[in-house]
Amino acid sequence: MFKNSMFKNSNENVTAPVSEGKTYDVKIEDVAQKGDGIARVEGYVIFVPDTVAGEEVTVKITRVLPKYAFATVVE
């Protein structure tokens, strides 16, 4: 019924710009309520534990979800 209308699910064809297991150079932009650093790749949010705002790190993506991902810092 609403196949081509403005009510179409906007996330239907969205894919994350990151891939699980890959590494990315990011800047921690902010800190989330639970203390994880927040970085972005093409606007896509990545949560990185044990980081602080302003830090530039290389991260490895550990889990990718539709709206955000989790990563760890690579030494």
Secondary structure as UniProt FT lines:
FT   TURN            3..4
FT   TURN            6..7
FT   TURN            10..13
FT   TURN            20..21
FT   STRAND          23..27
FT   STRAND          30..31
FT   TURN            33..34
FT   STRAND          37..41
FT   TURN            42..43
FT   STRAND          44..48
FT   TURN            53..54
FT   STRAND          56..64
FT   STRAND          68..73
//
